Amino acid sequence: MYIASEARYEDMLYKRCGKSGVMLPFLSLGLWHNFGEESPYSNAREMVLGAFDRGITYFDIANNYGPPPGSAEECFGKIVRKDLSAYRDELFIATKAGYRHWPGPYGEWGSKKNLIASCDNSLRRLGLDYVDLFYHHRPDRNTPIEETIEALECIVRSGKALYVGISNYDSVLTENILKAMEAKGIHCLVHQVNYSMFDRRPEEKLMPVLESHGVGAAAYMCLAQGILTDRYFEGVREGSRAAGNSVFLNAEQVTDQKVATAKKLNEIAGERGQTLAQMALAWCYRTAPVATLIIGASRLSQIDDNLKAMGNLTFSAEELRKIDELLAPYAREAF
């Protein structure tokens, strides 16, 4: 029988998420890869329980995570049921809807029909009465924003989720939906946003919008799908994500320029006593209003390595100047 570590909260850093009472851990565990039917359950269980023992309380899922879609929720639900049920009140569980999950016209996007049905299905797969956070996973320009908000309001008012959030909205759409939600008396807790040294688009417009509305940010892909590690220093190796079937990273995206930049960033990280991955995480965490960094992992040791980033979260002005020079060629257009 699993018994959580009594020291689980001693070393973790927590930050308030926007203007709310929610404190999120430095790292959160994303269950996108390595939690579906094709991955060993024993490894998934080890990562989830190990993460919780280290103070990671936020677990991030979506209705389409797997593969196949839905299987990550089923896997996590099994772990909660068998091992973590006694600790449910200490967990912050999030799921999402918006990407395609079932066939037909109601299986994706932002209609009330899709979002409420998806939330119900997620709760069934997870074996939970409620989730702590329910996200609209991507904007839907063809559905009236009022309908999407009505669905999120219904989900909260019915007790199926404690909080709601959005993901992958640009600054203009974010401003629009936040104002509309506020008019309805609904607070958006968090925006989950793609943010890394190689993708700084949210900095100029999106992050200030979130701050002005008291909304926190949960950053994902902070390691640029592994390019901001030493994984590709010697090229794209067999078994790596870029060599596989990932829809977000292929070998062509691991450019010579990015690898050369990563190697130079690695030198700065070494001077800080960190790996490149640890520095990349620390760099993202310094940006307001980021409250947590969502990581993926294939084994518990990777989570431990990433947690070591907390050992040095401060950057000198000179370090930031050098980093900015190296990152000058990469995406910073307003988002």
DAZI-V771618 format. One record per pair of residues at least 4 apart in sequence whose C-alpha atoms are under 6 Angstrom apart, sorted by sequence separation. I is the first residue (numbers start at 1). J is the second residue. D is the distance in whole Angstrom. If there is no record, write none. Layout:
BEGIN
I,J,D ; I,J,D
END
This chain:
BEGIN
31,35,6 ; 35,39,6 ; 46,50,6 ; 47,51,6 ; 52,56,5 ; 65,69,5 ; 73,77,6 ; 79,83,6 ; 80,84,4 ; 81,85,5 ; 103,107,6 ; 112,116,6 ; 114,118,6 ; 123,127,6 ; 153,157,6 ; 154,158,6 ; 156,160,6 ; 169,173,6 ; 170,174,6 ; 174,178,6 ; 177,181,6 ; 182,186,5 ; 195,199,6 ; 202,206,5 ; 203,207,5 ; 211,215,6 ; 221,225,6 ; 224,228,6 ; 232,236,6 ; 262,266,6 ; 270,274,5 ; 274,278,6 ; 279,283,6 ; 320,324,6 ; 324,328,6 ; 17,22,6 ; 34,39,5 ; 51,56,5 ; 52,57,6 ; 64,69,4 ; 65,70,6 ; 66,71,5 ; 80,85,5 ; 102,107,5 ; 123,128,5 ; 155,160,5 ; 156,161,5 ; 169,174,6 ; 181,186,5 ; 202,207,6 ; 210,215,5 ; 223,228,5 ; 238,243,6 ; 269,274,5 ; 285,290,6 ; 16,22,6 ; 17,23,6 ; 64,70,5 ; 66,72,5 ; 101,107,5 ; 156,162,6 ; 269,275,6 ; 16,23,4 ; 63,70,5 ; 65,72,5 ; 100,107,5 ; 107,114,6 ; 242,249,5 ; 269,276,5 ; 15,23,5 ; 100,108,4 ; 106,114,5 ; 242,250,4 ; 243,251,6 ; 14,23,6 ; 15,24,5 ; 35,44,6 ; 99,108,5 ; 242,251,5 ; 14,24,5 ; 98,108,5 ; 266,276,5 ; 269,279,6 ; 14,25,4 ; 98,109,4 ; 13,25,6 ; 14,26,6 ; 98,110,6 ; 13,26,5 ; 165,188,5 ; 164,188,6 ; 165,189,6 ; 167,191,5 ; 195,219,6 ; 165,190,5 ; 166,191,5 ; 167,192,5 ; 168,193,6 ; 190,215,5 ; 192,217,6 ; 194,219,6 ; 165,191,6 ; 189,215,5 ; 190,216,5 ; 191,217,5 ; 192,218,5 ; 193,219,5 ; 194,220,5 ; 196,222,4 ; 190,217,5 ; 192,219,6 ; 194,221,6 ; 195,222,6 ; 282,309,6 ; 28,56,6 ; 133,161,6 ; 278,306,6 ; 132,161,5 ; 133,162,6 ; 135,164,6 ; 138,167,6 ; 28,58,5 ; 29,59,5 ; 30,60,5 ; 31,61,5 ; 36,66,4 ; 110,140,6 ; 130,160,4 ; 131,161,5 ; 132,162,5 ; 133,163,5 ; 134,164,5 ; 135,165,4 ; 136,166,5 ; 137,167,5 ; 138,168,5 ; 139,169,6 ; 25,56,6 ; 28,59,6 ; 36,67,5 ; 109,140,6 ; 130,161,5 ; 133,164,5 ; 135,166,5 ; 278,309,4 ; 282,313,5 ; 32,65,5 ; 61,94,6 ; 62,95,4 ; 63,96,6 ; 57,91,5 ; 58,92,5 ; 59,93,5 ; 60,94,5 ; 61,95,5 ; 62,96,4 ; 63,97,6 ; 171,205,6 ; 228,262,6 ; 36,71,5 ; 57,92,6 ; 58,93,6 ; 171,206,4 ; 36,72,5 ; 112,148,6 ; 35,72,5 ; 64,101,6 ; 111,148,6 ; 93,131,6 ; 94,132,6 ; 96,134,6 ; 98,136,6 ; 110,148,6 ; 93,132,5 ; 94,133,4 ; 95,134,5 ; 96,135,4 ; 97,136,5 ; 98,137,5 ; 112,151,5 ; 92,132,6 ; 94,134,6 ; 96,136,6 ; 97,137,5 ; 98,138,6 ; 96,137,5 ; 12,55,5 ; 8,53,5 ; 8,54,5 ; 9,55,5 ; 8,55,5 ; 229,276,5 ; 5,53,5 ; 229,277,5 ; 4,53,6 ; 77,126,4 ; 228,277,6 ; 77,127,6 ; 74,125,5 ; 73,125,6 ; 74,126,6 ; 73,126,5 ; 217,289,6 ; 218,290,6 ; 216,289,5 ; 217,290,4 ; 218,291,6 ; 217,291,6 ; 218,292,5 ; 219,293,5 ; 220,294,5 ; 216,291,6 ; 218,293,6 ; 2,83,6 ; 204,334,6 ; 200,331,6 ; 201,332,4 ; 198,330,6 ; 199,331,5 ; 200,332,5 ; 201,333,5 ; 201,334,5 ; 202,335,5 ; 201,335,5 ; 171,335,6 ; 170,335,5 ; 19,214,5 ; 18,214,5 ; 18,215,4 ; 18,216,4 ; 17,216,5 ; 47,300,5 ; 30,294,6 ; 27,292,6 ; 28,293,6 ; 29,294,6 ; 30,295,6 ; 26,292,5 ; 27,293,5 ; 28,294,5 ; 29,295,5 ; 30,296,5 ; 25,292,6 ; 27,294,6 ; 17,291,5 ; 15,291,6
END
